[in-house]
């Protein structure tokens, strides 16, 4: 039977002890660093997988913060646009009230001109609001892109006002809403959609009254303006027969002729204008004329009301102007209200985006915390255990140092 003896020198024992002390001291220092920083992953080398997960979570959290700052700017612009449309509605309501007051039969032409001056101030206010800019100097109603002043005018007829941009509403995304609203939809009118025409009586026309021009059918309307002049009027056996010519006001080209027989003093309907029908009441004379002019924008509706009321020389023409203006203003206000409703929907969407982003941010913060934050209770316990082990190692080393032959000899 053989035996193996291993001889260990004192120097080897001391080296092992010092190496063990160094390792324990390094581990204690690392635990102290973790406690001080509150993180279990101080360097990527501590836990490469955890560090990568924490980095990805922080990148997404920072992206959410950036998206939220952009969304807040967008929300402020849309809120300002929605408030501006509210101001436009208030101005139009005041305009409407003045138009109603202009229909009072006791007013003189001079008094109606005074009302027209007040209406002009409100019209200028509406036009200024339509071109309002946000805090960054960008138009609130630029649609898909426009000049710094989206609305220009009045220009030469027939297009007296124009939207200087690209109509349409930008789409929202998962994290953003548009910066601007579609001003073209709010303030510009379309022939086939809105059918806004200004019907006015020619100078000296006192025996007639008309209703609004209506689309019939809408697809045939061209947006042209027309002038109706009477060429023959005869009365017999309680009936009146009226013949008339219809001319395109813009080009001066004859469009159609018509003849209607109806009960004297009652009404008849002009249907020869493309896509339009117009009811005329009363007995015309050969000098009577009726103008049917398209209104391409809310601003032109207001201008027509100001012009017709200010130039009304009789109660009949004033009543005609007031009736026509009220109907067209109501159509324009409905367009403004529709776009204002879209603004409210965008603001609600912004609130939902913010709520979703906050929930996502909380989830990502939890992911980051799990990947790199230190469990303080466990960290303190590990530190105390390591500290106790280090102290024991120091004490044992001090005792081992005394185990030497020279100590016994001495």
C-alpha positions in Angstrom: 0.0 0.0 0.0 1.4 3.3 -1.0 0.6 6.7 0.3 1.1 10.1 -1.2 2.3 13.0 0.9 1.8 16.6 -0.3 4.0 19.3 1.2 2.6 22.8 1.3 4.9 25.6 2.0 4.0 28.6 4.1 4.5 31.0 1.2 1.9 29.1 -0.8 -0.6 29.2 2.1 -0.1 32.9 2.4 -0.6 33.5 -1.4 -3.9 31.6 -1.3 -5.0 33.5 1.7 -4.2 36.9 0.1 -5.9 35.9 -3.2 -9.0 34.9 -1.3 -9.0 38.2 0.6 -8.6 40.1 -2.6 -11.5 38.3 -4.2 -13.7 38.9 -1.2 -12.7 42.6 -1.0 -13.5 43.0 -4.7 -16.9 41.3 -4.3 -17.6 43.5 -1.3 -16.7 46.6 -3.3 -19.0 45.6 -6.2 -21.9 45.0 -3.8 -21.3 48.4 -2.2 -21.3 50.0 -5.7 -24.6 48.3 -6.5 -26.1 49.5 -3.3 -24.9 53.1 -3.9 -26.2 53.2 -7.5 -29.4 51.2 -6.7 -28.7 49.0 -9.8 -27.7 45.4 -10.1 -26.3 46.1 -13.6 -23.8 49.0 -13.4 -21.8 47.9 -16.5 -22.8 45.9 -19.5 -20.3 43.3 -18.4 -22.2 42.7 -15.2 -25.1 41.2 -17.2 -25.0 41.6 -21.0 -28.6 40.3 -21.5 -30.0 42.5 -18.7 -28.1 45.5 -20.0 -29.4 45.0 -23.5 -33.0 44.7 -22.3 -32.6 47.9 -20.1 -31.1 49.8 -23.1 -34.0 48.8 -25.4 -36.6 49.8 -22.8 -34.9 53.2 -22.3 -34.8 53.8 -26.0 -38.5 53.2 -26.3 -39.2 55.4 -23.2 -37.2 58.2 -24.8 -39.1 57.8 -28.0 -42.4 58.0 -26.2 -41.3 61.2 -24.5 -40.3 62.7 -27.9 -43.7 61.6 -29.4 -45.5 63.1 -26.5 -43.8 66.5 -26.9 -44.7 66.5 -30.6 -48.3 65.5 -29.7 -48.6 68.3 -27.2 -47.6 70.8 -29.8 -50.1 69.3 -32.2 -52.8 69.3 -29.5 -52.2 73.0 -28.8 -52.5 73.9 -32.5 -55.7 72.0 -32.9 -57.2 73.4 -29.7 -56.4 76.9 -30.9 -58.0 76.1 -34.3 -61.1 74.7 -32.5 -61.3 77.9 -30.4 -60.9 80.0 -33.6 -63.8 78.3 -35.2 -65.8 79.1 -32.1 -64.9 82.7 -32.6 -65.9 82.5 -36.2 -69.3 81.0 -35.2 -69.8 83.8 -32.8 -69.0 86.4 -35.4 -71.3 84.8 -37.9 -74.1 84.7 -35.3 -73.7 88.4 -34.7 -73.6 88.9 -38.5 -76.9 86.9 -38.8 -78.6 89.0 -36.1 -77.7 92.2 -37.9 -79.0 90.8 -41.2 -82.3 90.0 -39.4 -82.5 93.5 -38.1 -81.9 94.9 -41.6 -85.2 93.3 -42.7 -87.2 95.6 -40.5 -89.6 97.4 -42.9 -89.4 100.7 -41.0 -85.7 101.1 -41.8 -84.7 103.7 -44.4 -82.0 103.0 -47.1 -79.6 105.1 -45.1 -80.1 103.0 -42.0 -79.6 99.8 -44.0 -76.3 101.3 -45.3 -75.3 101.9 -41.6 -76.0 98.2 -40.8 -74.0 97.2 -43.9 -71.0 99.1 -42.5 -71.3 97.1 -39.2 -71.6 93.9 -41.3 -68.4 94.8 -43.1 -66.5 94.9 -39.8 -67.7 91.4 -38.9 -66.8 90.1 -42.4 -63.3 91.4 -42.0 -63.1 89.7 -38.6 -64.1 86.3 -40.0 -61.5 86.7 -42.8 -58.8 87.5 -40.3 -59.7 84.5 -38.2 -59.6 82.2 -41.2 -55.9 83.2 -41.7 -54.9 83.0 -38.1 -51.6 81.3 -37.2 -50.5 79.2 -34.3 -47.7 80.1 -31.8 -45.1 78.8 -34.4 -46.4 81.1 -37.1 -48.1 78.3 -39.1 -51.6 78.7 -40.4 -54.3 76.9 -38.4 -56.3 76.1 -41.5 -53.6 75.2 -44.0 -55.1 71.7 -44.8 -52.4 69.6 -46.5 -50.2 72.6 -47.0 -50.7 76.2 -47.9 -49.1 79.7 -48.1 -48.8 81.7 -44.9 -52.1 83.3 -45.8 -54.3 80.3 -46.9 -57.2 82.5 -48.0 -56.8 85.3 -50.5 -59.3 87.8 -51.9 -61.4 89.4 -53.0 -60.2 88.6 -56.5 -61.9 89.3 -59.8 -65.1 87.3 -60.4 -66.1 84.5 -60.8 -63.7 83.2 -58.2 -63.7 86.1 -55.8 -62.0 84.2 -53.0 -59.5 81.3 -53.2 -57.8 78.8 -50.9 -54.1 79.1 -51.6 -53.1 75.6 -50.8 -53.9 71.9 -51.1 -57.3 70.9 -49.7 -57.8 67.9 -47.5 -57.3 66.7 -43.9 -54.0 65.1 -42.8 -54.5 61.6 -41.3 -53.7 60.8 -37.7 -51.2 58.1 -36.8 -50.8 55.8 -33.8 -48.9 58.5 -31.9 -49.8 61.8 -33.6 -52.6 64.1 -34.9 -52.4 66.7 -37.6 -51.1 70.2 -36.9 -53.8 72.0 -38.9 -57.4 71.7 -40.1 -58.9 71.7 -43.6 -59.7 75.3 -44.1 -61.0 74.6 -47.6 -63.7 72.4 -46.1 -64.6 75.0 -43.5 -64.7 78.2 -45.5 -64.9 77.3 -49.2 -68.2 76.1 -50.7 -68.7 73.6 -53.4 -71.4 73.9 -56.1 -72.5 70.2 -56.1 -72.2 69.8 -52.3 -73.5 73.0 -50.8 -75.5 74.7 -53.7 -75.0 78.2 -52.3 -76.2 80.8 -54.8 -77.0 84.5 -54.2 -80.3 85.5 -55.8 -80.9 89.2 -56.2 -83.4 91.4 -57.9 -82.3 93.9 -60.5 -82.5 97.7 -59.9 -86.2 98.8 -60.1 -87.6 95.3 -59.7 -90.3 95.7 -57.1 -93.1 93.3 -58.0 -91.2 90.1 -57.7 -90.0 87.9 -54.9 -87.8 84.8 -55.2 -86.9 81.8 -53.1 -83.4 80.4 -52.9 -81.9 78.7 -55.9 -81.9 74.9 -55.3 -79.9 72.1 -56.8 -81.9 70.1 -59.4 -80.1 67.8 -59.9 -76.8 68.5 -58.1 -74.7 66.7 -60.6 -75.7 69.0 -63.4 -74.8 72.3 -61.6 -71.8 74.0 -63.1 -71.2 76.9 -60.6 -71.9 79.5 -63.3 -73.8 82.7 -62.6 -76.9 83.6 -64.6 -79.1 86.6 -65.4 -82.8 86.2 -66.1 -84.5 88.9 -68.1 -88.2 88.9 -69.2 -89.0 89.4 -72.9 -92.8 89.0 -72.8 -95.5 89.2 -70.2 -99.2 88.8 -71.0 -102.3 88.3 -68.7 -105.6 86.7 -69.7 -108.4 85.0 -67.8 -106.6 85.2 -64.4 -103.4 83.6 -65.8 -100.1 85.2 -66.6 -97.7 84.0 -69.3 -94.1 85.1 -68.9 -91.3 84.5 -71.3 -87.7 85.0 -70.3 -84.1 84.6 -71.5 -81.3 83.1 -69.4 -77.7 84.4 -70.0 -74.4 83.2 -68.5 -73.3 86.3 -66.6 -69.7 85.5 -66.9 -69.4 84.9 -70.6 -72.6 86.7 -71.8 -73.6 83.6 -73.8 -77.3 82.8 -73.9 -78.1 79.6 -72.0 -81.8 79.0 -72.5 -85.2 80.5 -73.0 -88.4 79.6 -71.2 -92.1 80.4 -71.0 -94.3 79.7 -68.0 -98.1 80.2 -67.6 -99.4 80.4 -64.0 -102.1 82.0 -61.9 -101.7 85.7 -61.8 -99.9 86.8 -58.6 -98.8 83.3 -57.8 -95.4 81.7 -58.4 -93.7 79.7 -61.2 -90.4 77.8 -61.3 -87.5 78.4 -63.6 -85.9 75.1 -64.4 -83.8 75.9 -67.5 -80.6 76.8 -65.6 -78.2 73.7 -65.6 -78.6 71.9 -62.3 -80.7 74.7 -60.7 -84.3 75.6 -60.1 -85.7 78.9 -58.9 -89.2 79.9 -57.8 -90.3 83.4 -58.7 -93.5 84.9 -57.2 -95.4 87.9 -58.6 -96.1 89.5 -61.9 -92.9 90.5 -63.8 -92.5 93.5 -66.1 -90.2 93.8 -69.1 -87.7 95.7 -67.1 -87.4 93.2 -64.3 -84.3 91.1 -63.9 -83.2 88.4 -61.6 -79.5 87.5 -61.0 -78.4 84.1 -59.8 -74.7 84.2 -58.8 -72.7 81.3 -57.3 -71.0 81.8 -54.0 -67.7 80.0 -53.9 -66.9 80.8 -50.3 -68.3 81.8 -47.0 -66.6 85.2 -47.5 -68.5 85.8 -50.7 -71.7 84.9 -49.0 -71.0 87.7 -46.5 -70.0 90.1 -49.2 -73.2 89.5 -51.1 -75.3 90.1 -48.0 -73.4 93.4 -47.3 -73.8 94.5 -50.9 -77.5 93.6 -51.3 -78.5 95.1 -47.9 -76.5 98.2 -48.4 -77.8 98.9 -51.9 -81.5 97.9 -51.2 -83.6 100.8 -52.3 -87.0 99.4 -51.2 -88.4 97.1 -48.5 -89.0 94.4 -51.2 -85.4 94.3 -52.3 -84.2 94.4 -48.6 -86.5 91.6 -47.7 -85.2 89.6 -50.7 -81.6 90.3 -49.6 -82.2 89.3 -46.0 -84.0 86.1 -46.9 -81.3 85.1 -49.3 -78.5 86.0 -46.9 -79.9 84.0 -43.9 -80.2 80.8 -45.9 -76.7 81.0 -47.3 -75.2 82.0 -43.9 -76.8 79.0 -42.3 -75.2 76.7 -44.9 -71.8 78.4 -44.3 -72.2 78.0 -40.5 -73.0 74.3 -40.9 -69.6 73.9 -42.8 -67.8 75.6 -40.0 -69.5 73.5 -37.4 -68.7 70.3 -39.2 -64.9 71.1 -39.2 -65.1 72.2 -35.6 -66.6 68.8 -34.8 -63.6 67.2 -36.6 -61.3 69.3 -34.4 -63.0 68.0 -31.3 -62.6 64.5 -32.5 -58.9 65.1 -33.0 -58.5 66.4 -29.5 -60.3 63.3 -28.1 -57.9 61.2 -30.1 -55.0 63.1 -28.7 -56.2 62.3 -25.2 -56.5 58.6 -26.0 -53.0 58.6 -27.5 -51.6 60.2 -24.3 -53.4 57.7 -22.1 -52.1 54.8 -24.2 -48.5 56.2 -24.3 -48.6 56.7 -20.5 -49.6 53.0 -20.0 -46.9 51.9 -22.4 -44.3 54.0 -20.6 -45.2 52.5 -17.3 -44.8 49.0 -18.8 -41.5 49.8 -20.3 -40.3 51.4 -17.1 -41.2 48.2 -15.3 -39.3 46.2 -17.9 -36.2 48.4 -17.5 -36.4 48.1 -13.7 -36.6 44.3 -13.8 -33.6 44.2 -16.0 -31.2 46.5 -14.2 -32.6 47.8 -10.8 -31.4 46.2 -7.6 -33.6 44.5 -5.1 -32.5 46.6 -2.1 -33.5 44.0 0.6 -31.6 41.3 -1.2 -28.7 43.7 -1.9 -28.3 44.7 1.7 -28.5 41.0 2.8 -25.8 40.0 0.3 -23.6 42.9 1.4 -23.9 42.0 5.0 -23.1 38.3 4.3 -20.1 39.3 2.1 -18.9 41.7 4.8 -19.1 39.0 7.5 -17.2 36.6 5.3 -14.6 39.2 4.6 -14.1 39.9 8.3 -13.8 36.1 9.0 -11.2 35.8 6.3 -9.2 38.6 7.7 -9.3 37.1 11.2 -8.3 33.6 10.0 -5.5 35.1 8.0 -4.2 36.9 11.0 -4.2 33.5 12.9 -2.5 31.6 10.1 0.3 34.2 10.0 1.3 33.1 13.5 1.7 29.4 12.6 5.5 29.4 12.0 8.4 27.3 13.3 10.2 30.5 14.2 7.3 31.5 16.5 7.6 28.2 18.4 11.4 28.5 18.6 11.2 32.0 19.9 
